[in-house]
Amino acid sequence: MATGAMASEAAGHARWTFRLRLSRSACAALEAEWDRCRWVWNESVAKSKAVHARNRATGEKATCGPVQLAAMLTEARRSTPWLRAGACVPQQQLVRDFGKSRAKALKDVRAGLPMRQRAGMPRYKKKREARPTLEYTKRGFRLKDGRLHLANGIVARPVWSRELPTPPSSVRIYRDSLGHWYASFVVATTPEVLPATGRVIGIDWGVKEIATTTSDDHDLPHAEHGKKAASGLARYQRQMARRRAPRGKAQSKGFRKAQRQAAKLHKKVARQRQDTARKWAKRVVRDHDALAVEDFKPKFLAKSTMARKAADAAIGATKAALIEMGRKHGRTVYLVNPARTTMDCAHCDARAKHRLPLSERTYTCTACEVESPRDKNSARVMLVRAGLNPAGADRGRPDGPPVRKAA
């Protein structure tokens, strides 16, 4: 099945994902390819750690970038028949991915970011924990007669629910928590511009309601998909706890069955959240020409008393779906900094002297004495700050936070 155009890889590109049907031999071949790629990744991690330890001990400034790792891979393939038996394309892509991951971690260290905000250094991929992920560029795959032919003679049958808009430039083969294989193609896309409506909308994110907008018809209530599945998930997790084998011993069939049932329920909830977010995003984008969206980062909620409900709301995924849908259909999306949006009045631009507690759900302006629901006022402030409110666009605060367009 196709899971739709996913997050944008670059300007004008998107991912189209399809379920794969594999024979036993093809499945075994993909797992063998992953074993080789996992070995390459772990060797890269070991080399990176060795270089770092040597630099600290001797004061040298040796590097372990893509050039050194590519040379290591060439030498390993020359001296190891088992590694040479696999395709070189996914192994080379894994080395590039490792280099990007390591470079991002080192960049965060040099920037002096706190530990909790840094991208961690690449770690070893364990055999029974890491899920297979193989990346093939143009020279590593081809589509022929409805089948996907991968390097090293592996043939898979995608479930084509729709045709690809353009020939893909790369494909990622991966296996999910249920053991299902997927092919994710990167294809060039062109915006499917919708007719102009002359309407604009401001969007404020929350927990009680996932999205509160300036239009009552487009508010997104909390569907609570995770809460509805919590009892079933708790049952499977209790079964896993009872059946878990001692450390060092293989897990029983009962444990693996409960584990699969829990993963299946997790996948169902994730798909429900994704479906809800995309349908709402499509409705908002279809009915409005420009969107002023709160540039909200819900990560801090994970440490609050609202962590469970915030995670069930999936604000980050909903926001990403809205931005992607706006890009796909040629709509303008403004990301507004959320600083002090609950303190500003959307009607007269006055600012409250103190922050409103979360328990106070009605905003009352001390200057113009206008009362409005707290989240509705914040959504209106988004329009004013983005310059989309005809009555208030020229009254934006001079010290107001910046507004940027979504890429």
One Martini backbone bead per residue (centre of mass of N, CA, C, O) as a GRO file, in nm:
protein
  407
    1MET     BB    1   0.101   0.032   0.014
    2ALA     BB    2   0.041   0.370   0.020
    3THR     BB    3   0.162   0.653   0.228
    4GLY     BB    4   0.263   0.878   0.065
    5ALA     BB    5   0.373   1.188   0.079
    6MET     BB    6   0.633   1.284   0.244
    7ALA     BB    7   0.879   1.431   0.352
    8SER     BB    8   1.080   1.662   0.244
    9GLU     BB    9   1.396   1.635   0.094
   10ALA     BB   10   1.347   1.869  -0.115
   11ALA     BB   11   1.306   2.079  -0.351
   12GLY     BB   12   1.063   1.905  -0.529
   13HIS     BB   13   1.060   1.662  -0.317
   14ALA     BB   14   0.948   1.318  -0.250
   15ARG     BB   15   0.794   1.051  -0.074
   16TRP     BB   16   0.717   0.718  -0.192
   17THR     BB   17   0.530   0.455  -0.040
   18PHE     BB   18   0.566   0.089  -0.057
   19ARG     BB   19   0.474  -0.218  -0.051
   20LEU     BB   20   0.630  -0.540  -0.019
   21ARG     BB   21   0.684  -0.835  -0.215
   22LEU     BB   22   0.843  -1.134  -0.093
   23SER     BB   23   1.047  -1.372  -0.121
   24ARG     BB   24   1.250  -1.579   0.045
   25SER     BB   25   1.506  -1.511  -0.114
   26ALA     BB   26   1.480  -1.200  -0.104
   27CYS     BB   27   1.475  -1.174   0.203
   28ALA     BB   28   1.750  -1.309   0.253
   29ALA     BB   29   1.915  -1.109   0.077
   30LEU     BB   30   1.848  -0.851   0.240
   31GLU     BB   31   1.960  -0.953   0.511
   32ALA     BB   32   2.250  -0.992   0.404
   33GLU     BB   33   2.295  -0.698   0.326
   34TRP     BB   34   2.254  -0.589   0.613
   35ASP     BB   35   2.488  -0.735   0.750
   36ARG     BB   36   2.704  -0.584   0.588
   37CYS     BB   37   2.620  -0.294   0.659
   38ARG     BB   38   2.644  -0.325   0.964
   39TRP     BB   39   2.947  -0.384   0.958
   40VAL     BB   40   3.031  -0.114   0.834
   41TRP     BB   41   2.922   0.065   1.057
   42ASN     BB   42   3.081  -0.061   1.297
   43GLU     BB   43   3.360   0.000   1.174
   44SER     BB   44   3.323   0.307   1.171
   45VAL     BB   45   3.289   0.341   1.473
   46ALA     BB   46   3.560   0.214   1.556
   47LYS     BB   47   3.741   0.412   1.397
   48SER     BB   48   3.642   0.672   1.528
   49LYS     BB   49   3.726   0.595   1.819
   50ALA     BB   50   4.026   0.547   1.762
   51VAL     BB   51   4.092   0.832   1.663
   52HIS     BB   52   4.003   0.982   1.916
   53ALA     BB   53   4.195   0.838   2.117
   54ARG     BB   54   4.460   0.916   1.971
   55ASN     BB   55   4.426   1.223   1.987
   56ARG     BB   56   4.420   1.239   2.299
   57ALA     BB   57   4.702   1.098   2.347
   58THR     BB   58   4.885   1.273   2.112
   59GLY     BB   59   4.751   1.547   1.976
   60GLU     BB   60   4.624   1.498   1.727
   61LYS     BB   61   4.437   1.567   1.388
   62ALA     BB   62   4.277   1.335   1.301
   63THR     BB   63   4.057   1.194   1.063
   64CYS     BB   64   3.696   1.056   0.999
   65GLY     BB   65   3.589   1.065   0.709
   66PRO     BB   66   3.468   0.976   0.404
   67VAL     BB   67   3.747   0.920   0.282
   68GLN     BB   68   3.853   0.715   0.495
   69LEU     BB   69   3.603   0.523   0.481
   70ALA     BB   70   3.620   0.454   0.180
   71ALA     BB   71   3.899   0.322   0.202
   72MET     BB   72   3.814   0.107   0.405
   73LEU     BB   73   3.602  -0.028   0.222
   74THR     BB   74   3.787  -0.107  -0.011
   75GLU     BB   75   3.976  -0.288   0.159
   76ALA     BB   76   3.755  -0.478   0.271
   77ARG     BB   77   3.655  -0.585  -0.007
   78ARG     BB   78   3.933  -0.700  -0.097
   79SER     BB   79   3.973  -0.896   0.179
   80THR     BB   80   3.646  -0.972   0.173
   81PRO     BB   81   3.433  -1.189   0.031
   82TRP     BB   82   3.167  -1.145   0.187
   83LEU     BB   83   3.152  -0.838   0.123
   84ARG     BB   84   3.188  -0.861  -0.194
   85ALA     BB   85   2.908  -1.015  -0.242
   86GLY     BB   86   2.797  -0.745  -0.214
   87ALA     BB   87   2.671  -0.453  -0.266
   88CYS     BB   88   2.813  -0.127  -0.292
   89VAL     BB   89   2.593   0.090  -0.266
   90PRO     BB   90   2.481   0.058   0.031
   91GLN     BB   91   2.762   0.084   0.162
   92GLN     BB   92   2.827   0.371   0.063
   93GLN     BB   93   2.575   0.507   0.185
   94LEU     BB   94   2.644   0.439   0.480
   95VAL     BB   95   2.902   0.603   0.493
   96ARG     BB   96   2.766   0.875   0.435
   97ASP     BB   97   2.571   0.868   0.675
   98PHE     BB   98   2.790   0.857   0.888
   99GLY     BB   99   2.928   1.124   0.817
  100LYS     BB  100   2.681   1.305   0.873
  101SER     BB  101   2.634   1.223   1.168
  102ARG     BB  102   2.918   1.303   1.274
  103ALA     BB  103   2.919   1.600   1.178
  104LYS     BB  104   2.673   1.689   1.346
  105ALA     BB  105   2.791   1.624   1.625
  106LEU     BB  106   3.046   1.809   1.600
  107LYS     BB  107   2.895   2.074   1.549
  108ASP     BB  108   2.749   2.080   1.827
  109VAL     BB  109   3.005   2.088   1.996
  110ARG     BB  110   3.128   2.353   1.873
  111ALA     BB  111   2.859   2.524   1.947
  112GLY     BB  112   2.784   2.454   2.258
  113LEU     BB  113   2.570   2.261   2.315
  114PRO     BB  114   2.375   2.101   2.496
  115MET     BB  115   2.341   1.772   2.554
  116ARG     BB  116   2.021   1.761   2.494
  117GLN     BB  117   2.077   1.908   2.189
  118ARG     BB  118   2.245   1.695   2.077
  119ALA     BB  119   2.389   1.499   1.848
  120GLY     BB  120   2.474   1.192   1.850
  121MET     BB  121   2.689   0.964   1.822
  122PRO     BB  122   2.752   0.701   1.659
  123ARG     BB  123   2.634   0.370   1.689
  124TYR     BB  124   2.591   0.059   1.740
  125LYS     BB  125   2.451  -0.214   1.559
  126LYS     BB  126   2.235  -0.445   1.655
  127LYS     BB  127   2.116  -0.737   1.547
  128ARG     BB  128   1.824  -0.746   1.730
  129GLU     BB  129   1.751  -0.416   1.686
  130ALA     BB  130   1.822  -0.342   1.410
  131ARG     BB  131   1.682  -0.217   1.128
  132PRO     BB  132   1.649  -0.250   0.809
  133THR     BB  133   1.851  -0.026   0.583
  134LEU     BB  134   1.842   0.055   0.231
  135GLU     BB  135   2.039   0.239  -0.008
  136TYR     BB  136   1.953   0.341  -0.349
  137THR     BB  137   2.065   0.440  -0.632
  138LYS     BB  138   2.043   0.451  -0.968
  139ARG     BB  139   2.278   0.219  -0.996
  140GLY     BB  140   2.097   0.008  -0.788
  141PHE     BB  141   1.829   0.041  -0.976
  142ARG     BB  142   1.513  -0.086  -1.128
  143LEU     BB  143   1.229  -0.056  -1.344
  144LYS     BB  144   1.043  -0.362  -1.444
  145ASP     BB  145   0.741  -0.477  -1.500
  146GLY     BB  146   0.662  -0.379  -1.193
  147ARG     BB  147   0.955  -0.419  -1.088
  148LEU     BB  148   1.219  -0.444  -0.841
  149HIS     BB  149   1.561  -0.398  -0.921
  150LEU     BB  150   1.839  -0.496  -0.751
  151ALA     BB  151   2.127  -0.527  -0.651
  152ASN     BB  152   2.232  -0.862  -0.681
  153GLY     BB  153   1.944  -0.986  -0.791
  154ILE     BB  154   1.701  -0.837  -0.657
  155VAL     BB  155   1.345  -0.911  -0.635
  156ALA     BB  156   1.054  -0.696  -0.627
  157ARG     BB  157   0.695  -0.635  -0.533
  158PRO     BB  158   0.517  -0.376  -0.560
  159VAL     BB  159   0.229  -0.206  -0.436
  160TRP     BB  160   0.050  -0.049  -0.681
  161SER     BB  161  -0.170   0.221  -0.610
  162ARG     BB  162   0.021   0.409  -0.789
  163GLU     BB  163   0.180   0.629  -0.986
  164LEU     BB  164   0.463   0.763  -1.062
  165PRO     BB  165   0.536   1.084  -1.163
  166THR     BB  166   0.848   1.003  -1.162
  167PRO     BB  167   1.149   0.910  -1.182
  168PRO     BB  168   1.350   0.781  -0.960
  169SER     BB  169   1.657   0.855  -0.772
  170SER     BB  170   1.569   0.677  -0.518
  171VAL     BB  171   1.588   0.401  -0.268
  172ARG     BB  172   1.425   0.271   0.027
  173ILE     BB  173   1.487  -0.015   0.223
  174TYR     BB  174   1.252  -0.143   0.471
  175ARG     BB  175   1.178  -0.250   0.813
  176ASP     BB  176   0.944  -0.297   1.036
  177SER     BB  177   0.807  -0.400   1.343
  178LEU     BB  178   0.628  -0.631   1.170
  179GLY     BB  179   0.811  -0.724   0.904
  180HIS     BB  180   0.764  -0.514   0.689
  181TRP     BB  181   0.818  -0.419   0.359
  182TYR     BB  182   0.970  -0.123   0.203
  183ALA     BB  183   0.940   0.137  -0.056
  184SER     BB  184   1.125   0.452  -0.087
  185PHE     BB  185   1.069   0.708  -0.308
  186VAL     BB  186   1.242   0.958  -0.492
  187VAL     BB  187   1.059   1.237  -0.622
  188ALA     BB  188   0.960   1.459  -0.848
  189THR     BB  189   0.774   1.764  -0.792
  190THR     BB  190   0.471   1.946  -0.845
  191PRO     BB  191   0.263   2.180  -0.781
  192GLU     BB  192  -0.089   2.161  -0.680
  193VAL     BB  193  -0.264   2.413  -0.757
  194LEU     BB  194  -0.506   2.584  -0.604
  195PRO     BB  195  -0.763   2.766  -0.579
  196ALA     BB  196  -0.851   3.067  -0.498
  197THR     BB  197  -1.014   3.219  -0.188
  198GLY     BB  198  -0.929   3.478   0.004
  199ARG     BB  199  -0.817   3.322   0.256
  200VAL     BB  200  -0.729   3.314   0.606
  201ILE     BB  201  -0.517   3.161   0.875
  202GLY     BB  202  -0.493   3.085   1.222
  203ILE     BB  203  -0.260   2.882   1.428
  204ASP     BB  204  -0.302   2.703   1.739
  205TRP     BB  205  -0.146   2.513   1.972
  206GLY     BB  206  -0.248   2.217   2.170
  207VAL     BB  207  -0.408   1.984   2.401
  208LYS     BB  208  -0.710   1.994   2.415
  209GLU     BB  209  -0.653   2.119   2.136
  210ILE     BB  210  -0.455   2.081   1.877
  211ALA     BB  211  -0.628   2.302   1.701
  212THR     BB  212  -0.660   2.658   1.690
  213THR     BB  213  -0.867   2.875   1.506
  214THR     BB  214  -1.019   3.144   1.326
  215SER     BB  215  -1.191   2.887   1.245
  216ASP     BB  216  -1.440   2.688   1.365
  217ASP     BB  217  -1.437   2.470   1.121
  218HIS     BB  218  -1.094   2.409   1.176
  219ASP     BB  219  -1.087   2.266   1.423
  220LEU     BB  220  -0.879   2.031   1.626
  221PRO     BB  221  -0.953   1.774   1.794
  222HIS     BB  222  -0.900   1.537   2.033
  223ALA     BB  223  -0.893   1.192   1.955
  224GLU     BB  224  -0.745   0.978   2.139
  225HIS     BB  225  -0.598   0.713   2.029
  226GLY     BB  226  -0.412   0.620   2.264
  227LYS     BB  227  -0.628   0.597   2.491
  228LYS     BB  228  -0.799   0.372   2.346
  229ALA     BB  229  -0.526   0.170   2.338
  230ALA     BB  230  -0.411   0.134   2.634
  231SER     BB  231  -0.530  -0.136   2.742
  232GLY     BB  232  -0.413  -0.324   2.526
  233LEU     BB  233  -0.115  -0.243   2.565
  234ALA     BB  234  -0.092  -0.325   2.865
  235ARG     BB  235  -0.146  -0.625   2.825
  236TYR     BB  236   0.102  -0.687   2.642
  237GLN     BB  237   0.317  -0.577   2.842
  238ARG     BB  238   0.258  -0.782   3.066
  239GLN     BB  239   0.324  -1.030   2.900
  240MET     BB  240   0.619  -0.955   2.848
  241ALA     BB  241   0.707  -0.942   3.146
  242ARG     BB  242   0.639  -1.245   3.214
  243ARG     BB  243   0.803  -1.374   2.942
  244ARG     BB  244   1.074  -1.285   3.004
  245ALA     BB  245   1.387  -1.365   2.958
  246PRO     BB  246   1.674  -1.410   3.055
  247ARG     BB  247   1.975  -1.303   3.031
  248GLY     BB  248   2.101  -1.464   2.728
  249LYS     BB  249   1.821  -1.561   2.636
  250ALA     BB  250   1.584  -1.672   2.448
  251GLN     BB  251   1.288  -1.596   2.336
  252SER     BB  252   0.975  -1.673   2.337
  253LYS     BB  253   0.685  -1.712   2.166
  254GLY     BB  254   0.508  -1.549   2.362
  255PHE     BB  255   0.676  -1.293   2.360
  256ARG     BB  256   0.673  -1.240   2.050
  257LYS     BB  257   0.366  -1.218   2.030
  258ALA     BB  258   0.329  -0.977   2.222
  259GLN     BB  259   0.522  -0.790   2.071
  260ARG     BB  260   0.361  -0.785   1.806
  261GLN     BB  261   0.095  -0.674   1.922
  262ALA     BB  262   0.215  -0.407   2.023
  263ALA     BB  263   0.324  -0.311   1.747
  264LYS     BB  264   0.050  -0.313   1.604
  265LEU     BB  265  -0.082  -0.097   1.786
  266HIS     BB  266   0.117   0.127   1.736
  267LYS     BB  267   0.071   0.141   1.429
  268LYS     BB  268  -0.228   0.211   1.436
  269VAL     BB  269  -0.203   0.480   1.589
  270ALA     BB  270  -0.010   0.619   1.390
  271ARG     BB  271  -0.210   0.606   1.148
  272GLN     BB  272  -0.439   0.765   1.276
  273ARG     BB  273  -0.282   1.027   1.317
  274GLN     BB  274  -0.200   1.065   1.022
  275ASP     BB  275  -0.484   1.074   0.901
  276THR     BB  276  -0.593   1.313   1.063
  277ALA     BB  277  -0.378   1.521   0.979
  278ARG     BB  278  -0.416   1.511   0.665
  279LYS     BB  279  -0.716   1.579   0.645
  280TRP     BB  280  -0.697   1.851   0.787
  281ALA     BB  281  -0.479   1.981   0.611
  282LYS     BB  282  -0.637   1.967   0.344
  283ARG     BB  283  -0.874   2.147   0.436
  284VAL     BB  284  -0.713   2.402   0.505
  285VAL     BB  285  -0.566   2.439   0.229
  286ARG     BB  286  -0.822   2.446   0.044
  287ASP     BB  287  -0.958   2.714   0.213
  288HIS     BB  288  -0.658   2.856   0.196
  289ASP     BB  289  -0.391   3.073   0.101
  290ALA     BB  290  -0.299   3.143   0.404
  291LEU     BB  291  -0.066   3.057   0.680
  292ALA     BB  292  -0.059   3.101   1.039
  293VAL     BB  293   0.191   2.935   1.223
  294GLU     BB  294   0.289   2.798   1.498
  295ASP     BB  295   0.630   2.759   1.611
  296PHE     BB  296   0.603   2.474   1.761
  297LYS     BB  297   0.785   2.298   2.034
  298PRO     BB  298   0.693   1.996   2.211
  299LYS     BB  299   0.938   1.882   2.381
  300PHE     BB  300   0.887   2.005   2.674
  301LEU     BB  301   0.627   1.826   2.741
  302ALA     BB  302   0.783   1.559   2.828
  303LYS     BB  303   0.840   1.711   3.133
  304SER     BB  304   0.541   1.711   3.193
  305THR     BB  305   0.209   1.645   3.295
  306MET     BB  306   0.134   1.640   2.960
  307ALA     BB  307   0.287   1.412   2.808
  308ARG     BB  308   0.076   1.202   2.722
  309LYS     BB  309  -0.122   1.393   2.573
  310ALA     BB  310   0.087   1.522   2.381
  311ALA     BB  311   0.170   1.260   2.239
  312ASP     BB  312  -0.121   1.195   2.137
  313ALA     BB  313  -0.148   1.460   1.960
  314ALA     BB  314   0.085   1.510   1.757
  315ILE     BB  315   0.194   1.804   1.679
  316GLY     BB  316   0.444   1.768   1.500
  317ALA     BB  317   0.305   1.594   1.278
  318THR     BB  318   0.081   1.797   1.208
  319LYS     BB  319   0.263   2.030   1.125
  320ALA     BB  320   0.415   1.878   0.899
  321ALA     BB  321   0.160   1.815   0.730
  322LEU     BB  322   0.081   2.111   0.678
  323ILE     BB  323   0.340   2.206   0.536
  324GLU     BB  324   0.340   1.993   0.310
  325MET     BB  325   0.060   2.064   0.195
  326GLY     BB  326   0.127   2.357   0.124
  327ARG     BB  327   0.360   2.291  -0.073
  328LYS     BB  328   0.199   2.106  -0.267
  329HIS     BB  329  -0.038   2.357  -0.314
  330GLY     BB  330   0.093   2.658  -0.307
  331ARG     BB  331   0.102   2.764  -0.022
  332THR     BB  332   0.130   3.000   0.234
  333VAL     BB  333   0.367   2.960   0.509
  334TYR     BB  334   0.374   3.090   0.837
  335LEU     BB  335   0.620   3.110   1.093
  336VAL     BB  336   0.548   3.175   1.430
  337ASN     BB  337   0.658   3.301   1.703
  338PRO     BB  338   0.534   3.212   2.037
  339ALA     BB  339   0.613   3.460   2.184
  340ARG     BB  340   0.366   3.607   2.373
  341THR     BB  341   0.075   3.521   2.253
  342THR     BB  342  -0.087   3.515   2.542
  343MET     BB  343  -0.034   3.846   2.597
  344ASP     BB  344  -0.165   3.940   2.341
  345CYS     BB  345  -0.370   4.152   2.161
  346ALA     BB  346  -0.558   4.125   1.861
  347HIS     BB  347  -0.700   4.421   1.864
  348CYS     BB  348  -0.468   4.637   2.021
  349ASP     BB  349  -0.168   4.519   2.104
  350ALA     BB  350  -0.164   4.456   2.386
  351ARG     BB  351   0.023   4.385   2.691
  352ALA     BB  352   0.064   4.189   2.936
  353LYS     BB  353   0.230   4.180   3.247
  354HIS     BB  354   0.137   3.876   3.270
  355ARG     BB  355   0.116   3.557   3.277
  356LEU     BB  356  -0.093   3.307   3.193
  357PRO     BB  357  -0.245   3.067   3.327
  358LEU     BB  358  -0.366   2.761   3.227
  359SER     BB  359  -0.645   2.792   3.384
  360GLU     BB  360  -0.679   3.044   3.200
  361ARG     BB  361  -0.917   3.058   2.918
  362THR     BB  362  -0.953   3.377   2.937
  363TYR     BB  363  -0.909   3.672   2.755
  364THR     BB  364  -0.834   3.997   2.906
  365CYS     BB  365  -0.821   4.319   2.820
  366THR     BB  366  -0.696   4.613   2.980
  367ALA     BB  367  -0.751   4.821   2.743
  368CYS     BB  368  -1.029   4.712   2.568
  369GLU     BB  369  -1.199   4.475   2.716
  370VAL     BB  370  -1.161   4.216   2.558
  371GLU     BB  371  -1.316   3.900   2.514
  372SER     BB  372  -1.153   3.572   2.479
  373PRO     BB  373  -1.039   3.299   2.393
  374ARG     BB  374  -0.722   3.219   2.432
  375ASP     BB  375  -0.667   3.057   2.160
  376LYS     BB  376  -0.810   3.256   1.969
  377ASN     BB  377  -0.624   3.492   2.024
  378SER     BB  378  -0.362   3.353   1.933
  379ALA     BB  379  -0.451   3.300   1.640
  380ARG     BB  380  -0.484   3.605   1.576
  381VAL     BB  381  -0.189   3.684   1.632
  382MET     BB  382  -0.071   3.531   1.393
  383LEU     BB  383  -0.194   3.715   1.177
  384VAL     BB  384  -0.067   3.981   1.267
  385ARG     BB  385   0.238   3.893   1.253
  386ALA     BB  386   0.208   3.798   0.937
  387GLY     BB  387   0.018   4.020   0.787
  388LEU     BB  388  -0.306   3.900   0.749
  389ASN     BB  389  -0.442   4.140   0.905
  390PRO     BB  390  -0.598   4.416   0.799
  391ALA     BB  391  -0.639   4.559   1.092
  392GLY     BB  392  -0.323   4.461   1.213
  393ALA     BB  393  -0.064   4.472   1.022
  394ASP     BB  394   0.022   4.785   1.107
  395ARG     BB  395   0.043   4.685   1.441
  396GLY     BB  396   0.303   4.567   1.489
  397ARG     BB  397   0.539   4.490   1.693
  398PRO     BB  398   0.864   4.605   1.707
  399ASP     BB  399   0.941   4.348   1.919
  400GLY     BB  400   0.868   4.126   1.755
  401PRO     BB  401   0.881   3.827   1.645
  402PRO     BB  402   0.972   3.639   1.400
  403VAL     BB  403   0.897   3.570   1.053
  404ARG     BB  404   0.860   3.268   0.855
  405LYS     BB  405   0.892   3.074   0.587
  406ALA     BB  406   0.816   2.786   0.464
  407ALA     BB  407   1.000   2.547   0.277
   0.00000   0.00000   0.00000
